[in-house]
Amino acid sequence: MIMLEKLQKIIASAGITSRREAEKLIAQGRVKVDGRTASVGDRADADTSDIYVDGKMINTRSERVYILLNKPARIVTTMKDEKGRRSVYDLVRDCPYRVYPVGRLDYNSEGLLIMTNDGDLTYKLTHPSHEIEKTYHVSVCGEDLKGKIELLSSRMYIDGYLIEPASVRILEETPSGGLLSITIHEGRNRQIRKMCAKAALDVKSLKRVSEGKITLGTLGKGKWRYLSKEEIKYLKGL
């Protein structure tokens, strides 16, 4: 039975890019279906059509794979880096499937990063309307941590946008600063670093330890593992 779907959805489901970016690729004439240059609005059958992006055939019928990477600091999450820096793709080369990050961790941040070739799940988890709790352990320098918890936990403007309140706890306090646990519901660019800056706290290190019920656990830095069936079921049920 032929099942026609929007071409940008098929490309996104193959893990190539988001639906919005896939539509741009189509508009730029960079997508072909069965030898014909595609147009915006075209549909195709993921099971029978040969779809090419920039001259490379994409696998629309591959097994869906979900992994968790413990990203080290000083690693980028983009596919290519103009500065030649190492990327997360260098760390998952031994994975037999091509997988893509769900969201990002900035260059100097580390910790939990979900990667998959399930474009539909990526779209769902990264869409602005979808909120999932993310918890970070943040090592900071600065005075009066207890006095700054209220500010960090309140709504504040970041880049002109009023963010939702965060949940903040002190895990450890030292003479020069300490270790905070910060849970947020949004993923604004460098949000936690900017929150800390407003509280006159200097971030020494930032590590994501959980995303919803998915936790980093004891996974070694730079290592990855497959998500369990229970974890996959949880993510798809969000």
C-alpha positions, -999 to 999 in steps of 0.1 A, spaced: 0 0 0 14 34 -10 16 59 19 23 94 7 38 119 32 51 154 30 86 153 18 99 175 46 85 151 71 102 121 55 135 140 55 131 150 92 121 115 102 153 102 86 171 124 111 187 147 85 173 180 98 142 196 111 110 199 90 115 236 87 151 232 75 141 204 52 115 226 35 143 252 29 165 224 13 136 215 -10 130 252 -19 167 255 -28 165 226 -52 188 204 -32 163 175 -29 155 149 -56 129 122 -55 134 93 -79 157 114 -101 134 145 -102 141 178 -84 115 181 -57 93 212 -51 78 225 -18 46 207 -12 56 174 -28 48 141 -12 65 108 -14 64 72 -2 91 66 24 91 29 17 95 30 -20 109 64 -31 146 71 -36 152 104 -19 184 123 -23 197 154 -4 227 172 -19 233 142 -41 233 116 -13 206 91 -9 190 92 26 179 61 44 142 64 50 137 28 61 164 24 87 158 11 122 151 38 147 179 41 172 181 61 205 213 67 224 225 88 254 260 104 252 279 119 281 293 149 262 326 163 275 332 201 275 350 216 245 330 195 221 306 210 195 272 195 187 271 206 151 279 182 122 307 204 109 327 231 126 344 259 107 371 260 133 379 223 130 369 215 166 359 180 177 322 172 175 298 148 192 300 128 159 336 119 167 324 103 199 297 81 184 316 68 153 313 32 167 275 34 167 264 15 136 237 40 128 238 77 118 223 96 147 217 133 154 215 154 186 182 162 202 188 198 210 222 211 220 248 215 247 271 245 242 308 241 236 319 245 272 290 225 287 290 188 293 267 159 303 235 143 290 228 145 253 202 123 236 209 114 200 187 95 175 177 90 139 140 94 148 132 128 133 96 128 145 108 124 182 135 151 177 109 175 163 86 168 192 112 172 219 127 204 204 96 222 194 90 255 214 56 243 226 71 212 243 87 216 277 107 189 295 125 195 327 163 196 324 185 195 355 221 208 355 248 208 381 265 241 380 298 250 397 300 287 404 322 313 420 306 342 439 294 354 473 262 347 493 248 317 474 219 314 498 209 350 493 209 345 455 187 315 454 156 336 453 168 356 423 178 325 404 145 309 412 124 338 400 112 349 366 138 371 349 144 386 316 170 369 294 176 385 260 143 404 263 123 372 271 107 365 305 117 330 314 98 306 336 109 302 372 137 276 378 141 252 407 175 259 424 192 240 453 226 243 468 244 210 467 277 222 481 289 255 495 325 266 496 343 298 507 345 310 471 312 297 457 297 262 455 277 237 434 241 243 424 214 221 411 193 241 386 162 227 369 147 246 340 117 240 316 130 260 287 161 257 266 170 293 258 205 299 244 230 298 272 201 304 296 217 291 328 249 310 322 230 342 317 209 336 348 240 332 369 255 363 353 225 383 365 231 369 400 268 380 398 279 344 398 307 331 375 301 297 360 331 274 363 315 243 349 280 232 338 268 196 335 234 184 324 225 154 346 189 147 336 162 153 310 129 144 324 132 109 338 163 102 316 194 104 338 231 104 331 239 81 359 274 66 360 280 68 323 316 78 317 326 111 301 327 108 263 309 74 264 274 65 250 248 38 256 215 28 240 184 40 257 163 12 273 129 2 260 114 19 291 133 52 284 122 52 248 86 46 258 88 74 282 102 99 257 76 89 231 48 93 257 57 129 266 
